[in-house]
Amino acid sequence: MGRQTAAYTAPFLVFILFSALASLLDNIRPSAGGVGAIYLIFPLQTVVCGVLLAYYWRDYRLARPRKAWLAATVGLVVFFLWISPQAILHRAPRLNGFDPDVFATHPHLYWCEMLLRLLRLTIVVPLLEEIFWRGFLLRYLEHENFQDTPFGAYSPKANILVAIAFMLEHAYLDMPAALVAGFLYNTVAYRTRSLSSCVLAHALTNALLGAYIITTKQWGFW
């Protein structure tokens, strides 16, 4: 694996490994305090993936976003799609998830967990997911040496496969919205030919989702 391929794939693959470990251990409760292993794994995931992104940063060559209005519009639309089952269709609220209130009696731990969780949601995830899905896979499906495919070059096959794979990465309840989001974020890539614009769209979606989660305490969206 060359450096460029590692730069575009390693942060995402490490993120997935941590998520799989968290899923495997989510029922484990240590004896002290009864706090699940997930509250250690997710912060560690944030730090490790953040370090990887920083290490490979120069390889991404992120420029100023193009057509920021389009990225912002897509980010807003995806946010509304994501919360629509609860906010519009009045489905059952998603209350079970990564709840920082378990540390309510320990303010330092509470704010550490909350800040790292928000950092994961609004910065780390948009970067590593867009770098992998739009920066790497959308191009790799056209040419094994993905950098031989210009960013934003349209391919019906890659468009469909990446959107489906993006959907499958997410929780079952989020899959319908994730499928549409995959196509919309792909559209940002095609229309702007800018990886930064894709990151901007995704980051806006997640920032709004984070505010919604904190306001409604629907931790299941984490």
SULNORDA-V8986 format. One record per backbone hydrogen bond with DSSP energy under -0.5 kcal/mol. CO is the residue of the C=O (numbers start at 1). NH is the residue of the N-H. If there is no record, write none. Layout:
BEGIN
co = <CO & CO>
nh = <NH & NH>
END
This chain:
BEGIN
co = <2 & 3 & 4 & 5 & 6 & 9 & 10 & 11 & 12 & 13 & 14 & 15 & 16 & 17 & 18 & 19 & 20 & 21 & 22 & 23 & 25 & 25 & 28 & 30 & 31 & 32 & 35 & 36 & 37 & 37 & 38 & 40 & 41 & 42 & 43 & 44 & 45 & 46 & 47 & 48 & 49 & 50 & 51 & 52 & 54 & 56 & 56 & 57 & 57 & 67 & 67 & 68 & 69 & 70 & 71 & 72 & 73 & 74 & 75 & 76 & 77 & 78 & 79 & 80 & 83 & 83 & 84 & 84 & 85 & 93 & 94 & 95 & 97 & 98 & 99 & 100 & 101 & 103 & 103 & 106 & 107 & 108 & 109 & 110 & 111 & 112 & 113 & 114 & 115 & 116 & 117 & 118 & 119 & 119 & 120 & 123 & 124 & 125 & 126 & 127 & 128 & 129 & 130 & 130 & 131 & 132 & 132 & 133 & 136 & 136 & 137 & 139 & 139 & 144 & 145 & 146 & 148 & 150 & 155 & 156 & 157 & 158 & 159 & 160 & 161 & 162 & 163 & 164 & 165 & 167 & 171 & 171 & 172 & 174 & 175 & 176 & 177 & 178 & 179 & 180 & 181 & 182 & 183 & 184 & 185 & 186 & 187 & 188 & 189 & 194 & 195 & 196 & 197 & 198 & 199 & 200 & 201 & 202 & 203 & 204 & 205 & 206 & 207 & 208 & 209 & 210 & 211 & 212 & 213 & 213 & 217 & 218 & 219 & 219>
nh = <6 & 7 & 8 & 9 & 10 & 13 & 14 & 15 & 16 & 17 & 18 & 19 & 20 & 21 & 22 & 23 & 24 & 25 & 26 & 26 & 28 & 37 & 37 & 34 & 33 & 35 & 30 & 39 & 40 & 41 & 42 & 44 & 45 & 46 & 47 & 48 & 49 & 50 & 51 & 52 & 53 & 54 & 55 & 56 & 57 & 59 & 60 & 60 & 61 & 70 & 71 & 72 & 73 & 74 & 75 & 76 & 77 & 78 & 79 & 80 & 81 & 82 & 83 & 84 & 86 & 87 & 88 & 89 & 91 & 95 & 220 & 97 & 99 & 100 & 102 & 103 & 104 & 106 & 110 & 110 & 111 & 112 & 113 & 114 & 115 & 116 & 117 & 118 & 119 & 120 & 121 & 122 & 123 & 124 & 125 & 127 & 128 & 129 & 130 & 131 & 132 & 133 & 134 & 135 & 136 & 136 & 137 & 138 & 139 & 140 & 141 & 142 & 143 & 146 & 148 & 149 & 150 & 153 & 159 & 160 & 161 & 162 & 163 & 164 & 165 & 166 & 167 & 168 & 169 & 170 & 174 & 175 & 175 & 178 & 179 & 180 & 181 & 182 & 183 & 184 & 185 & 186 & 187 & 188 & 189 & 190 & 191 & 192 & 193 & 198 & 199 & 200 & 201 & 202 & 203 & 204 & 205 & 206 & 207 & 208 & 209 & 210 & 211 & 212 & 213 & 214 & 215 & 216 & 217 & 218 & 219 & 221 & 98 & 222>
END
